[in-house]
Amino acid sequence: MKILLVSMNSIHFQRWTNQLKNSEHEVYWFDIRDGGYSEKLSWVNQIVGWKQKFPNLKGRSFVKKKLPWLYRKISFLLENNTEKKFEAKLKEIEPDLVHSFVLYIACTPIYNVMKKYDSLKWIYSSWGSDLYYFQNQTKYLKEIKKVLPRVNYLFTDCKRDVELAKKYGFTGDVLGVFPGGGGYPLQDYQQYILPVSVRTLILVKGYQGRSGRAIPILKALKLLSSQLTNFKIVVFAADNDVKQFIIDNNLEKRLNLYVYSKKQFLPHLEIIKLMGQALIYIGNSNSDGIPNTLLEAIVMGAFPIQSNPGGATGEVIKHRENGLLIEDCNNYRYIKKNILTVLNDSKLTINAFRINQEKIKPNYSRQIIAEKVLLKYNSVTN
C-alpha cells in the first residue's frame, strides 16, 4: 500500500512515522512546511525542496525575518502554490491513502485537492491543542467544520478529541487513541529509572506563550522556597517570559534552580534521563491533549502533577492515586497545595510509582503500540 503522509517535521512526527518502517507499505512524506531533508526519516520517500521558486535567491531569509509583513505580500512571487505542488505529487504517486497530521497545518492547505479527489481515503491525526484550543478561534473553527466532513479516518491522542471531532462534522471511522509519537522503548529506558527513595529533583516544563503556564508553577515554588532546600529544580524548554520571571524574582538564588532555555535544545534522551531522576514532574497549560511529557514522566517513575484541560489528562491520571490534576492552570496557590501534598505524603508517591510502573506504563510499549497502529493502517485498505 502507498501511504502519503502530510506534515511538518517534528520529533513526534518522526517517531510516529518510524512505526511504519520495515512494514510492507511504501511510505511518502510531503513536508508541508518544506523544512528540508530529514536524516531520521531517511527510509521515507521525502518530498522536499518544492516550495521556493528561486531557491538560491539572496536576501530572502533577511526579509522574512526582519520584514515579515513585506514577505507575506510578495510571497506569491517567491513561493510555489502548495495546492498545485501537492496535487502534482498526488497524481505522480497515486497513493492508496493520505494521512495528515494536525488540521490547520496539514489538512487545511490541501483541503481543496482532497475535496476534488473525494474517493481518495484521508486520515487525520489530531494532536494536543489541535481541536480543543482552535475551536475557540472563529477562523479556525470554520476550517475545522469544513475539513472534518471530508476526512474518512481519525487518530487522536485523547478520547476528548474524538467527541470534539464528531461534534464538528466527522462521521468517519475512529482508528484509535494513541500517543502522538507512538510508544516508548521501555526496556531501553529502564536503566535510567531511580528508586523513589533517592529522588531529590523537581522537573518543570518551561512553556509559557499561547498555552503553556509555567509561571504559575514558579510562583508556587517561590512560596515553597524554604521547604525545598534539599531539592534541585530543573526547568526545561523555558520560554523567554519564564526566564525573565526567574531573573526578576531572583529564583536561581532563592531555589536550587537550573534552567534550560528553548534555545538550549535538550535531546529527547536527556529529558528522559531527567524524568528518571525526578521525584515530581509538573506540566501546566490551558490547552493540550495527552502531553507526551506526561507519558514520559509516568514511564520514568516521576510523580506527575499535570493540568487537565477539557478532562484529557484525567483519562490517564486519577487524582490522588497515580498523580495530581491541576484544574485551574492559573491558580498557583492550588499548584502549591499539590506540591505540598506530594512532599508530605511519601505513601502517595510510592503507591503512584507502583501503579504507574505496573499498570499504566505497559500500555505505552513502543512495540505494542506500533503493532496496533499497523493493524489500523491495514484495516483502511480492507
DODOMAR-133062 format. One record per residue (C-alpha): x, y, z; residue number from 1. Coordinates in pm, 1 decimal. Example, Ala and Ser with C-alpha at 12.3 -4.5 7.8 and 13.67 -1.06 7.14 Angstrom:
// DODOMAR-133062
<east = 1230.0, north = -450.0, up = 780.0, num = 1>;
<east = 1367.0, north = -106.0, up = 714.0, num = 2>;
END
This chain:
// DODOMAR-133062
<east = 0.0, north = 0.0, up = 0.0, num = 1>;
<east = 118.6, north = 350.8, up = -80.6, num = 2>;
<east = 77.2, north = 592.5, up = 210.0, num = 3>;
<east = 130.1, north = 965.8, up = 157.6, num = 4>;
<east = 195.5, north = 1145.8, up = 486.7, num = 5>;
<east = 141.1, north = 1521.8, up = 504.3, num = 6>;
<east = 300.2, north = 1700.5, up = 798.3, num = 7>;
<east = 559.8, north = 1946.6, up = 915.6, num = 8>;
<east = 871.8, north = 1787.0, up = 1059.9, num = 9>;
<east = 880.6, north = 1726.5, up = 1436.3, num = 10>;
<east = 1012.1, north = 1467.0, up = 1678.0, num = 11>;
<east = 658.8, north = 1334.8, up = 1730.2, num = 12>;
<east = 601.2, north = 1300.1, up = 1357.1, num = 13>;
<east = 935.2, north = 1121.6, up = 1317.6, num = 14>;
<east = 856.4, north = 878.7, up = 1597.6, num = 15>;
<east = 507.3, north = 809.1, up = 1463.2, num = 16>;
<east = 632.6, north = 757.5, up = 1107.4, num = 17>;
<east = 909.2, north = 520.9, up = 1216.6, num = 18>;
<east = 638.1, north = 281.6, up = 1332.2, num = 19>;
<east = 585.7, north = 212.7, up = 961.1, num = 20>;
<east = 949.9, north = 126.6, up = 899.9, num = 21>;
<east = 1002.8, north = -229.6, up = 777.8, num = 22>;
<east = 631.5, north = -267.2, up = 711.0, num = 23>;
<east = 510.3, north = -371.0, up = 368.6, num = 24>;
<east = 391.8, north = -18.8, up = 296.2, num = 25>;
<east = 551.8, north = 226.8, up = 58.2, num = 26>;
<east = 571.8, north = 549.4, up = 256.7, num = 27>;
<east = 592.9, north = 901.1, up = 113.2, num = 28>;
<east = 608.0, north = 1230.1, up = 303.1, num = 29>;
<east = 500.8, north = 1567.2, up = 166.3, num = 30>;
<east = 672.2, north = 1814.2, up = 401.0, num = 31>;
<east = 402.3, north = 2080.7, up = 418.1, num = 32>;
<east = 647.4, north = 2339.7, up = 556.2, num = 33>;
<east = 932.1, north = 2224.4, up = 330.0, num = 34>;
<east = 1178.2, north = 2233.6, up = 616.8, num = 35>;
<east = 1440.0, north = 2024.1, up = 441.2, num = 36>;
<east = 1551.2, north = 1662.8, up = 425.3, num = 37>;
<east = 1528.7, north = 1460.6, up = 749.1, num = 38>;
<east = 1807.8, north = 1209.6, up = 815.0, num = 39>;
<east = 1592.5, north = 1046.6, up = 1084.1, num = 40>;
<east = 1342.2, north = 952.6, up = 813.5, num = 41>;
<east = 1597.6, north = 851.7, up = 551.1, num = 42>;
<east = 1396.8, north = 538.1, up = 464.0, num = 43>;
<east = 1092.4, north = 750.9, up = 367.4, num = 44>;
<east = 1036.8, north = 892.7, up = 16.5, num = 45>;
<east = 1063.0, north = 1259.9, up = 113.6, num = 46>;
<east = 905.8, north = 1537.3, up = -91.5, num = 47>;
<east = 1113.1, north = 1841.8, up = -3.6, num = 48>;
<east = 1259.6, north = 2137.0, up = -191.5, num = 49>;
<east = 926.8, north = 2207.7, up = -360.0, num = 50>;
<east = 835.4, north = 2543.0, up = -210.9, num = 51>;
<east = 1079.7, north = 2806.7, up = -334.3, num = 52>;
<east = 1064.9, north = 2927.4, up = -694.0, num = 53>;
<east = 1415.9, north = 3070.1, up = -663.5, num = 54>;
<east = 1598.5, north = 2851.2, up = -407.8, num = 55>;
<east = 1922.9, north = 3049.0, up = -420.6, num = 56>;
<east = 1768.5, north = 3396.6, up = -401.3, num = 57>;
<east = 1983.5, north = 3619.3, up = -180.6, num = 58>;
<east = 1820.0, north = 3825.3, up = 94.8, num = 59>;
<east = 1511.0, north = 3603.2, up = 127.1, num = 60>;
<east = 1583.4, north = 3498.1, up = 487.2, num = 61>;
<east = 1660.9, north = 3854.5, up = 591.4, num = 62>;
<east = 1331.9, north = 3990.2, up = 454.4, num = 63>;
<east = 1131.8, north = 3700.7, up = 600.0, num = 64>;
<east = 1280.6, north = 3754.3, up = 945.6, num = 65>;
<east = 1308.4, north = 4134.0, up = 961.0, num = 66>;
<east = 1013.8, north = 4238.0, up = 742.0, num = 67>;
<east = 757.6, north = 3956.2, up = 770.1, num = 68>;
<east = 468.6, north = 4180.4, up = 657.7, num = 69>;
<east = 653.9, north = 4257.0, up = 334.9, num = 70>;
<east = 742.6, north = 3891.8, up = 278.4, num = 71>;
<east = 377.5, north = 3793.1, up = 315.4, num = 72>;
<east = 281.1, north = 4045.6, up = 48.5, num = 73>;
<east = 536.8, north = 3926.5, up = -205.0, num = 74>;
<east = 543.7, north = 3556.4, up = -112.0, num = 75>;
<east = 328.9, north = 3462.6, up = -412.8, num = 76>;
<east = 614.3, north = 3585.0, up = -632.5, num = 77>;
<east = 872.7, north = 3374.6, up = -448.4, num = 78>;
<east = 688.6, north = 3060.4, up = -344.2, num = 79>;
<east = 509.6, north = 2787.0, up = -537.5, num = 80>;
<east = 142.3, north = 2721.9, up = -474.9, num = 81>;
<east = 101.5, north = 2445.7, up = -213.5, num = 82>;
<east = -217.4, north = 2303.1, up = -362.7, num = 83>;
<east = -68.8, north = 2277.5, up = -712.2, num = 84>;
<east = 250.7, north = 2113.9, up = -590.9, num = 85>;
<east = 60.8, north = 1869.9, up = -370.7, num = 86>;
<east = -181.4, north = 1775.8, up = -647.3, num = 87>;
<east = 107.1, north = 1715.2, up = -885.4, num = 88>;
<east = 266.4, north = 1474.6, up = -636.8, num = 89>;
<east = -70.2, north = 1310.3, up = -574.0, num = 90>;
<east = -104.8, north = 1234.5, up = -946.6, num = 91>;
<east = 254.4, north = 1112.1, up = -964.8, num = 92>;
<east = 244.4, north = 881.7, up = -659.9, num = 93>;
<east = -119.6, north = 765.9, up = -681.8, num = 94>;
<east = -134.8, north = 680.1, up = -308.9, num = 95>;
<east = -389.6, north = 446.3, up = -155.6, num = 96>;
<east = -440.5, north = 687.5, up = 129.0, num = 97>;
<east = -331.7, north = 1030.0, up = 254.8, num = 98>;
<east = -256.8, north = 1089.7, up = 623.6, num = 99>;
<east = -245.9, north = 1448.5, up = 754.2, num = 100>;
<east = -106.0, north = 1544.3, up = 1094.9, num = 101>;
<east = -265.0, north = 1849.7, up = 1263.2, num = 102>;
<east = -564.2, north = 2008.8, up = 1095.7, num = 103>;
<east = -462.7, north = 2370.9, up = 1040.8, num = 104>;
<east = -108.2, north = 2276.4, up = 937.2, num = 105>;
<east = -161.8, north = 1973.8, up = 715.2, num = 106>;
<east = -534.3, north = 1942.9, up = 634.4, num = 107>;
<east = -647.7, north = 2296.1, up = 552.0, num = 108>;
<east = -369.6, north = 2367.3, up = 293.6, num = 109>;
<east = -460.6, north = 2057.0, up = 90.1, num = 110>;
<east = -837.1, north = 2052.6, up = 151.4, num = 111>;
<east = -937.6, north = 2171.0, up = -195.8, num = 112>;
<east = -727.6, north = 1897.3, up = -355.5, num = 113>;
<east = -868.9, north = 1629.0, up = -125.5, num = 114>;
<east = -1220.3, north = 1757.3, up = -195.4, num = 115>;
<east = -1153.7, north = 1723.1, up = -566.1, num = 116>;
<east = -1028.3, north = 1363.9, up = -521.6, num = 117>;
<east = -1314.9, north = 1272.7, up = -294.4, num = 118>;
<east = -1278.3, north = 895.8, up = -333.0, num = 119>;
<east = -920.3, north = 902.5, up = -200.1, num = 120>;
<east = -906.6, north = 783.1, up = 161.9, num = 121>;
<east = -794.2, north = 1050.8, up = 408.0, num = 122>;
<east = -670.5, north = 1000.5, up = 764.8, num = 123>;
<east = -638.3, north = 1291.4, up = 1004.8, num = 124>;
<east = -435.0, north = 1284.5, up = 1328.4, num = 125>;
<east = -541.9, north = 1531.6, up = 1595.6, num = 126>;
<east = -263.0, north = 1621.7, up = 1837.3, num = 127>;
<east = -253.3, north = 1836.0, up = 2150.1, num = 128>;
<east = -443.0, north = 2162.5, up = 2112.5, num = 129>;
<east = -539.0, north = 2098.6, up = 1751.3, num = 130>;
<east = -915.2, north = 2084.7, up = 1811.3, num = 131>;
<east = -954.2, north = 2185.2, up = 2176.7, num = 132>;
<east = -781.1, north = 2523.9, up = 2155.2, num = 133>;
<east = -865.3, north = 2620.0, up = 1799.3, num = 134>;
<east = -1238.3, north = 2550.7, up = 1833.6, num = 135>;
<east = -1245.4, north = 2885.5, up = 2018.3, num = 136>;
<east = -1097.0, north = 3075.6, up = 1722.8, num = 137>;
<east = -1365.1, north = 3177.5, up = 1470.4, num = 138>;
<east = -1138.6, north = 3145.2, up = 1167.7, num = 139>;
<east = -1006.5, north = 2803.6, up = 1269.2, num = 140>;
<east = -1345.3, north = 2670.0, up = 1375.2, num = 141>;
<east = -1469.8, north = 2745.5, up = 1025.0, num = 142>;
<east = -1178.7, north = 2539.3, up = 886.3, num = 143>;
<east = -1244.2, north = 2257.8, up = 1135.1, num = 144>;
<east = -1609.8, north = 2235.2, up = 1027.8, num = 145>;
<east = -1506.3, north = 2241.3, up = 662.0, num = 146>;
<east = -1234.8, north = 1974.8, up = 681.3, num = 147>;
<east = -1382.5, north = 1715.3, up = 918.3, num = 148>;
<east = -1678.8, north = 1604.0, up = 699.3, num = 149>;
<east = -1429.2, north = 1515.3, up = 421.1, num = 150>;
<east = -1198.7, north = 1315.0, up = 649.2, num = 151>;
<east = -1257.1, north = 937.9, up = 640.8, num = 152>;
<east = -1049.5, north = 819.4, up = 937.9, num = 153>;
<east = -931.5, north = 964.4, up = 1267.3, num = 154>;
<east = -641.9, north = 911.4, up = 1506.9, num = 155>;
<east = -635.9, north = 1120.5, up = 1828.0, num = 156>;
<east = -413.2, north = 1134.9, up = 2135.6, num = 157>;
<east = -711.3, north = 1156.1, up = 2375.3, num = 158>;
<east = -1074.8, north = 1046.0, up = 2391.8, num = 159>;
<east = -1185.9, north = 1406.7, up = 2439.4, num = 160>;
<east = -1090.5, north = 1492.0, up = 2081.6, num = 161>;
<east = -1288.9, north = 1202.1, up = 1936.7, num = 162>;
<east = -1603.9, north = 1366.5, up = 2072.6, num = 163>;
<east = -1493.2, north = 1711.0, up = 1954.0, num = 164>;
<east = -1432.3, north = 1578.1, up = 1602.7, num = 165>;
<east = -1780.0, north = 1423.5, up = 1593.8, num = 166>;
<east = -1928.6, north = 1747.7, up = 1724.6, num = 167>;
<east = -1775.8, north = 1941.8, up = 1435.7, num = 168>;
<east = -1871.2, north = 1714.0, up = 1148.2, num = 169>;
<east = -1657.4, north = 1399.4, up = 1148.4, num = 170>;
<east = -1865.9, north = 1094.6, up = 1054.1, num = 171>;
<east = -1592.2, north = 850.3, up = 954.7, num = 172>;
<east = -1416.5, north = 568.5, up = 1139.3, num = 173>;
<east = -1215.2, north = 627.5, up = 1456.3, num = 174>;
<east = -891.1, north = 432.0, up = 1421.2, num = 175>;
<east = -792.6, north = 477.6, up = 1783.2, num = 176>;
<east = -643.4, north = 685.7, up = 2061.8, num = 177>;
<east = -263.3, north = 665.8, up = 2063.2, num = 178>;
<east = 24.1, north = 889.6, up = 2182.6, num = 179>;
<east = 116.3, north = 1141.6, up = 1915.0, num = 180>;
<east = 463.1, north = 995.4, up = 1877.0, num = 181>;
<east = 370.1, north = 633.9, up = 1932.4, num = 182>;
<east = 501.4, north = 436.1, up = 2229.1, num = 183>;
<east = 833.9, north = 419.6, up = 2413.9, num = 184>;
<east = 1122.8, north = 168.5, up = 2415.8, num = 185>;
<east = 1058.8, north = 69.2, up = 2777.2, num = 186>;
<east = 1349.5, north = -173.5, up = 2807.4, num = 187>;
<east = 1597.5, north = 84.7, up = 2680.5, num = 188>;
<east = 1476.0, north = 339.4, up = 2935.1, num = 189>;
<east = 1473.5, north = 105.6, up = 3236.3, num = 190>;
<east = 1840.1, north = 174.2, up = 3318.6, num = 191>;
<east = 1762.6, north = 542.0, up = 3385.4, num = 192>;
<east = 1488.5, north = 486.0, up = 3645.3, num = 193>;
<east = 1599.8, north = 563.5, up = 4001.7, num = 194>;
<east = 1419.2, north = 438.9, up = 4314.2, num = 195>;
<east = 1169.3, north = 687.2, up = 4459.1, num = 196>;
<east = 1362.1, north = 698.1, up = 4787.4, num = 197>;
<east = 1670.1, north = 863.4, up = 4633.1, num = 198>;
<east = 1496.8, north = 1118.1, up = 4410.5, num = 199>;
<east = 1550.4, north = 1484.7, up = 4502.7, num = 200>;
<east = 1471.2, north = 1653.3, up = 4171.2, num = 201>;
<east = 1163.2, north = 1852.7, up = 4071.4, num = 202>;
<east = 1128.0, north = 1883.3, up = 3694.6, num = 203>;
<east = 921.8, north = 2161.7, up = 3537.3, num = 204>;
<east = 820.0, north = 2209.6, up = 3173.7, num = 205>;
<east = 900.8, north = 2571.9, up = 3094.7, num = 206>;
<east = 639.5, north = 2655.6, up = 2832.4, num = 207>;
<east = 450.5, north = 2983.0, up = 2866.1, num = 208>;
<east = 339.9, north = 3159.5, up = 2547.2, num = 209>;
<east = -0.7, north = 3076.3, up = 2397.6, num = 210>;
<east = -93.7, north = 2772.7, up = 2603.5, num = 211>;
<east = 191.1, north = 2695.4, up = 2843.8, num = 212>;
<east = 155.1, north = 2811.3, up = 3204.0, num = 213>;
<east = 495.7, north = 2760.7, up = 3365.1, num = 214>;
<east = 492.6, north = 3091.0, up = 3553.8, num = 215>;
<east = 215.3, north = 2982.2, up = 3795.6, num = 216>;
<east = 432.7, north = 2678.2, up = 3875.2, num = 217>;
<east = 727.8, north = 2904.8, up = 3952.8, num = 218>;
<east = 507.6, north = 3125.6, up = 4171.6, num = 219>;
<east = 407.7, north = 2816.0, up = 4367.2, num = 220>;
<east = 769.7, north = 2704.0, up = 4403.9, num = 221>;
<east = 868.1, north = 3052.5, up = 4518.0, num = 222>;
<east = 617.8, north = 3027.9, up = 4804.3, num = 223>;
<east = 772.2, north = 2692.9, up = 4899.3, num = 224>;
<east = 1137.1, north = 2800.4, up = 4878.1, num = 225>;
<east = 1206.8, north = 2738.4, up = 5248.1, num = 226>;
<east = 1074.1, north = 2383.2, up = 5217.0, num = 227>;
<east = 1269.7, north = 2295.6, up = 4903.9, num = 228>;
<east = 1625.3, north = 2344.2, up = 5029.5, num = 229>;
<east = 1704.6, north = 1975.6, up = 4975.3, num = 230>;
<east = 1563.9, north = 1968.4, up = 4621.1, num = 231>;
<east = 1715.3, north = 2059.6, up = 4287.9, num = 232>;
<east = 1466.3, north = 2217.2, up = 4048.9, num = 233>;
<east = 1518.7, north = 2193.0, up = 3673.2, num = 234>;
<east = 1311.5, north = 2395.2, up = 3425.8, num = 235>;
<east = 1349.6, north = 2276.3, up = 3066.9, num = 236>;
<east = 1238.5, north = 2434.0, up = 2737.9, num = 237>;
<east = 1193.2, north = 2767.0, up = 2916.8, num = 238>;
<east = 1033.9, north = 3048.6, up = 2717.5, num = 239>;
<east = 1176.7, north = 3399.9, up = 2737.5, num = 240>;
<east = 893.8, north = 3513.3, up = 2966.6, num = 241>;
<east = 976.4, north = 3230.6, up = 3204.8, num = 242>;
<east = 1346.3, north = 3317.2, up = 3206.2, num = 243>;
<east = 1261.2, north = 3681.3, up = 3274.5, num = 244>;
<east = 1029.6, north = 3587.1, up = 3562.4, num = 245>;
<east = 1311.5, north = 3382.2, up = 3716.2, num = 246>;
<east = 1550.6, north = 3677.2, up = 3686.8, num = 247>;
<east = 1300.9, north = 3933.8, up = 3820.3, num = 248>;
<east = 1223.0, north = 3717.1, up = 4123.2, num = 249>;
<east = 1582.4, north = 3610.9, up = 4187.5, num = 250>;
<east = 1466.4, north = 3248.1, up = 4183.3, num = 251>;
<east = 1803.7, north = 3099.4, up = 4095.1, num = 252>;
<east = 1927.4, north = 3209.7, up = 4438.6, num = 253>;
<east = 1605.3, north = 3150.9, up = 4630.4, num = 254>;
<east = 1575.6, north = 2798.9, up = 4489.6, num = 255>;
<east = 1835.0, north = 2545.2, up = 4383.7, num = 256>;
<east = 1726.6, north = 2612.4, up = 4027.4, num = 257>;
<east = 1873.2, north = 2529.4, up = 3688.9, num = 258>;
<east = 1715.4, north = 2648.6, up = 3364.5, num = 259>;
<east = 1742.1, north = 2508.4, up = 3011.8, num = 260>;
<east = 1600.1, north = 2758.7, up = 2766.0, num = 261>;
<east = 1424.2, north = 2656.9, up = 2445.2, num = 262>;
<east = 1737.6, north = 2759.3, up = 2258.3, num = 263>;
<east = 1939.9, north = 2517.3, up = 2473.4, num = 264>;
<east = 1769.4, north = 2228.9, up = 2298.7, num = 265>;
<east = 1778.1, north = 1919.9, up = 2518.2, num = 266>;
<east = 1790.3, north = 1591.7, up = 2324.9, num = 267>;
<east = 1491.9, north = 1370.8, up = 2397.6, num = 268>;
<east = 1705.3, north = 1112.4, up = 2577.8, num = 269>;
<east = 1835.4, north = 1377.8, up = 2817.2, num = 270>;
<east = 1478.4, north = 1469.8, up = 2911.4, num = 271>;
<east = 1403.5, north = 1101.5, up = 2964.2, num = 272>;
<east = 1704.6, north = 1074.5, up = 3198.4, num = 273>;
<east = 1583.1, north = 1377.4, up = 3397.8, num = 274>;
<east = 1239.5, north = 1218.6, up = 3425.9, num = 275>;
<east = 1404.5, north = 907.7, up = 3568.6, num = 276>;
<east = 1571.7, north = 1118.4, up = 3839.2, num = 277>;
<east = 1272.2, north = 1336.6, up = 3925.7, num = 278>;
<east = 1053.3, north = 1284.2, up = 4229.1, num = 279>;
<east = 795.7, north = 1524.4, up = 4082.6, num = 280>;
<east = 722.2, north = 1633.0, up = 3725.9, num = 281>;
<east = 499.1, north = 1938.3, up = 3678.6, num = 282>;
<east = 339.7, north = 2033.9, up = 3346.3, num = 283>;
<east = 82.0, north = 2311.0, up = 3320.1, num = 284>;
<east = -111.9, north = 2455.4, up = 3026.1, num = 285>;
<east = -451.9, north = 2595.2, up = 2930.9, num = 286>;
<east = -482.3, north = 2358.1, up = 2634.5, num = 287>;
<east = -339.4, north = 2022.5, up = 2533.6, num = 288>;
<east = -428.9, north = 1663.8, up = 2459.1, num = 289>;
<east = -240.1, north = 1394.4, up = 2646.8, num = 290>;
<east = 103.3, north = 1560.7, up = 2683.3, num = 291>;
<east = 391.2, north = 1342.9, up = 2567.3, num = 292>;
<east = 595.1, north = 1469.7, up = 2861.6, num = 293>;
<east = 324.8, north = 1345.3, up = 3098.3, num = 294>;
<east = 351.8, north = 996.8, up = 2949.5, num = 295>;
<east = 730.2, north = 1016.4, up = 2973.4, num = 296>;
<east = 702.0, north = 1111.4, up = 3342.0, num = 297>;
<east = 478.9, north = 809.0, up = 3403.8, num = 298>;
<east = 712.0, north = 576.3, up = 3213.1, num = 299>;
<east = 1017.4, north = 703.9, up = 3404.9, num = 300>;
<east = 859.4, north = 697.0, up = 3750.6, num = 301>;
<east = 826.9, north = 1069.6, up = 3825.4, num = 302>;
<east = 514.5, north = 1166.4, up = 4018.8, num = 303>;
<east = 305.4, north = 1372.0, up = 3772.9, num = 304>;
<east = 128.2, north = 1696.1, up = 3860.0, num = 305>;
<east = -46.1, north = 1798.4, up = 3537.1, num = 306>;
<east = -311.8, north = 2039.2, up = 3414.3, num = 307>;
<east = -633.4, north = 1882.4, up = 3286.5, num = 308>;
<east = -776.7, north = 2092.6, up = 3000.3, num = 309>;
<east = -1110.4, north = 1955.5, up = 2887.8, num = 310>;
<east = -1058.8, north = 1646.8, up = 3101.7, num = 311>;
<east = -795.4, north = 1495.3, up = 2870.2, num = 312>;
<east = -529.0, north = 1430.8, up = 3134.5, num = 313>;
<east = -796.0, north = 1274.1, up = 3355.4, num = 314>;
<east = -806.5, north = 989.5, up = 3103.0, num = 315>;
<east = -461.9, north = 882.2, up = 3229.4, num = 316>;
<east = -429.0, north = 1035.1, up = 3577.7, num = 317>;
<east = -664.9, north = 950.4, up = 3860.9, num = 318>;
<east = -633.2, north = 1232.2, up = 4112.9, num = 319>;
<east = -453.4, north = 1133.4, up = 4435.1, num = 320>;
<east = -388.1, north = 782.2, up = 4306.1, num = 321>;
<east = -126.3, north = 788.4, up = 4029.2, num = 322>;
<east = -79.9, north = 1165.8, up = 4010.5, num = 323>;
<east = -243.4, north = 1500.2, up = 4082.5, num = 324>;
<east = -452.3, north = 1713.3, up = 3846.3, num = 325>;
<east = -441.9, north = 2091.3, up = 3814.1, num = 326>;
<east = -796.9, north = 2203.1, up = 3733.1, num = 327>;
<east = -715.4, north = 2576.8, up = 3721.5, num = 328>;
<east = -388.5, north = 2634.6, up = 3538.5, num = 329>;
<east = -355.5, north = 2992.1, up = 3666.6, num = 330>;
<east = -414.7, north = 2914.8, up = 4035.7, num = 331>;
<east = -59.1, north = 2899.3, up = 4171.0, num = 332>;
<east = -181.7, north = 2855.4, up = 4527.9, num = 333>;
<east = -358.4, north = 2534.6, up = 4424.7, num = 334>;
<east = -41.8, north = 2419.9, up = 4248.5, num = 335>;
<east = 148.8, north = 2493.1, up = 4571.3, num = 336>;
<east = -102.2, north = 2278.4, up = 4758.9, num = 337>;
<east = -47.8, north = 1992.2, up = 4513.7, num = 338>;
<east = 330.0, north = 2010.7, up = 4552.9, num = 339>;
<east = 296.9, north = 2012.8, up = 4932.0, num = 340>;
<east = 71.9, north = 1707.6, up = 4911.7, num = 341>;
<east = 347.6, north = 1513.1, up = 4738.0, num = 342>;
<east = 622.9, north = 1636.6, up = 4969.1, num = 343>;
<east = 425.8, north = 1542.5, up = 5280.7, num = 344>;
<east = 287.4, north = 1206.8, up = 5168.5, num = 345>;
<east = 556.2, north = 951.0, up = 5085.7, num = 346>;
<east = 291.9, north = 678.4, up = 5081.0, num = 347>;
<east = 118.6, north = 858.7, up = 4791.6, num = 348>;
<east = 437.6, north = 885.3, up = 4585.4, num = 349>;
<east = 536.0, north = 522.2, up = 4643.9, num = 350>;
<east = 185.7, north = 398.5, up = 4559.5, num = 351>;
<east = 166.8, north = 616.8, up = 4247.4, num = 352>;
<east = 506.8, north = 486.4, up = 4135.5, num = 353>;
<east = 382.8, north = 128.5, up = 4171.6, num = 354>;
<east = 55.2, north = 195.5, up = 3984.2, num = 355>;
<east = 226.7, north = 379.6, up = 3701.0, num = 356>;
<east = 507.8, north = 126.5, up = 3660.1, num = 357>;
<east = 291.5, north = -184.4, up = 3686.0, num = 358>;
<east = -42.8, north = -82.6, up = 3535.6, num = 359>;
<east = -5.6, north = 230.6, up = 3320.8, num = 360>;
<east = 345.3, north = 209.4, up = 3176.6, num = 361>;
<east = 299.9, north = -127.4, up = 2993.9, num = 362>;
<east = 24.7, north = 33.0, up = 2782.9, num = 363>;
<east = 285.4, north = 261.5, up = 2623.6, num = 364>;
<east = 529.8, north = 0.0, up = 2497.2, num = 365>;
<east = 654.7, north = 108.5, up = 2155.6, num = 366>;
<east = 633.5, north = -243.0, up = 2018.0, num = 367>;
<east = 274.8, north = -297.0, up = 2133.8, num = 368>;
<east = 150.6, north = 41.6, up = 2010.1, num = 369>;
<east = 331.3, north = 6.6, up = 1676.1, num = 370>;
<east = 164.0, north = -331.3, up = 1618.9, num = 371>;
<east = -176.9, north = -180.1, up = 1692.7, num = 372>;
<east = -112.3, north = 120.8, up = 1468.5, num = 373>;
<east = -4.5, north = -100.4, up = 1178.2, num = 374>;
<east = -321.1, north = -305.6, up = 1214.9, num = 375>;
<east = -523.0, north = 18.2, up = 1192.6, num = 376>;
<east = -345.3, north = 122.3, up = 872.4, num = 377>;
<east = -405.8, north = -222.8, up = 727.4, num = 378>;
<east = -775.7, north = -205.2, up = 815.0, num = 379>;
<east = -814.0, north = 105.4, up = 598.9, num = 380>;
<east = -738.0, north = -90.9, up = 281.0, num = 381>;
<east = -964.5, north = -384.6, up = 360.5, num = 382>;
END
